[in-house]
Amino acid sequence: MVTLNREMKEEKIMSTMQEQANTLFDSLREEGSMNMFGAAPVAEEMLCVTKQEARGLLAEWMETFAERHA
């Protein structure tokens, strides 16, 4: 039970983090000031995440872009 609650909390945190990253990446894309393949370091700094986490957030943003902007 405790493990399930912890997993649910972690999933909610990651969902919220992805939403914040999606907003950040959408803004960067709209500005057109950078190639989005280079956006992970911006997320790393602005969202206070590791390089690996930032890359994962960017990959998820790229994979879900079309369905979120349909």
ZIFEN-V925772 format. One record per helix or strand. SS is the DSSP state (alpha for helix, beta for strand). FROM is the first residue (numbers start at 1). TO is the last residue. Records with the same first field share a line. If there is no record, write none. Layout:
SS->FROM-TO, FROM-TO
This chain:
alpha->2-31, 36-38, 40-46, 51-68
